Amino acid sequence: MLDIKIQKTTTPKEKPAKGAKLGFGKIFTDHMFIMNYTEGKGWHDARIVPYGKLSLDPSCMVFHYGQEIFEGLKAYKGADGKARLFRPDMNAKRSNMSNERLCIPEIPVEDYIQAVKAIVKVDEDWIPEDDGTSLYIRPFIIATDEFLGVAPSKTYLFIIILAPSGAYYENGLAPVGIWIEDDYVRAVKGGIGFAKTGGNYAASLAAQVKAHDDGYSQVLWLDGVERKYIEEVGAMNIFFKISGKIVTPMLNGSILPGVTRNSVIQMCKSLGFEVEERKISVDELVEAAKTGALEECFGTGTAAVISPVGKLRYKDDVFEINGNKIGAVSQKLYDTITGIQWGKIEDTFGWTVDVD
Ligand SMILES: *Cc1c(COP(=O)(O)O)cnc(C)c1O
């Protein structure tokens, strides 16, 4: 159990009006959670303080060598007025998996969940209530030793900030176009691809810019060695419906193990679909697109939830999927997962957790 000191702001900000366009990750609440780590002392001084700027020495290790990890989850305000989290234990465990890879000290899962609940509780009135909106929760850990040598830091900050957010994509559930990247790579097995850390995103920007310039909203990565097997999208895992089966790349050390991915696999199985987690070559995908065996394609992630893919580009070929319309399975999964998150559908999986 953490002993969390709470210092409330004396100058609360104006909350976004009902119906306001929130965007994603642009507006922040009145408070933030902070906890320090010091070697020999462990995690200490858990506190909730007014949201504000950090004062850090320019020599802090995180600025130079990228020793940091982050998470992303959401709080939802149900029709019954209750605030809920979705599978926060998965984020706490994944955070520790990332920590282990990045040589950052672990945080006990119970303490992590306690911290998330505490900050959401303090800013509960910031959870937006319009359809499709939620409070995006961004926990992260940064290395703070003031030292330019390359070594794991001996001090860290664990911080949680909150951002009331609308739909991730401006066009809602409209299918997106995806660029299959055949030159740059994101991650390799043995590297940090399975960890949720900024370095993976830094590595992804150049391809993202290239794809955007060509009118595609996301990059689909191929494996870093052969550039042959499908891995994942920038901030989403990827699923295909091929000849009636649901297929997704198996976790291989370079793919981020998404909470939404895990939930979608369970939902698909409970809907009676055969689900295959395996290697999928880009050639198999191109062939399936050409013959029409590729019936649906969608990305999964906390921010976007389910993002239907209507167009795939690989080298000189462009394929349309399902007439560039959302498919029946994608729609069903979106309705089910968001129904559970907003407390509109019975949570038979036991995934939601009350904030209280
Ligand atoms: C966070 C993330 C995902 C999606 O994970 P969820 O737990 O479903 O939000 C997928 N890929 C990458 C690279 C990510 O950082």
PDBQT file of the ligand as one rigid body, heavy atoms in Angstrom, charges set to zero:
ROOT
HETATM    1  C1  LIG A 401       0.474   0.555 -26.724  1.00  0.00    +0.000 C 
HETATM    2  C2  LIG A 401       0.806  -0.079 -28.018  1.00  0.00    +0.000 A 
HETATM    3  C3  LIG A 401      -0.074  -0.987 -28.662  1.00  0.00    +0.000 A 
HETATM    4  C4  LIG A 401      -1.471  -1.283 -28.176  1.00  0.00    +0.000 C 
HETATM    5  O1  LIG A 401      -1.511  -1.824 -26.892  1.00  0.00    +0.000 OA
HETATM    6  P1  LIG A 401      -2.852  -1.703 -26.021  1.00  0.00    +0.000 P 
HETATM    7  O2  LIG A 401      -2.449  -2.292 -24.713  1.00  0.00    +0.000 OA
HETATM    8  O3  LIG A 401      -3.899  -2.465 -26.715  1.00  0.00    +0.000 OA
HETATM    9  O4  LIG A 401      -3.176  -0.249 -25.930  1.00  0.00    +0.000 OA
HETATM   10  C5  LIG A 401       0.373  -1.606 -29.815  1.00  0.00    +0.000 A 
HETATM   11  N1  LIG A 401       1.586  -1.332 -30.341  1.00  0.00    +0.000 NA
HETATM   12  C6  LIG A 401       2.442  -0.465 -29.759  1.00  0.00    +0.000 A 
HETATM   13  C7  LIG A 401       3.770  -0.222 -30.380  1.00  0.00    +0.000 C 
HETATM   14  C8  LIG A 401       2.083   0.192 -28.589  1.00  0.00    +0.000 A 
HETATM   15  O5  LIG A 401       2.925   1.073 -28.029  1.00  0.00    +0.000 OA
ENDROOT
TORSDOF 0
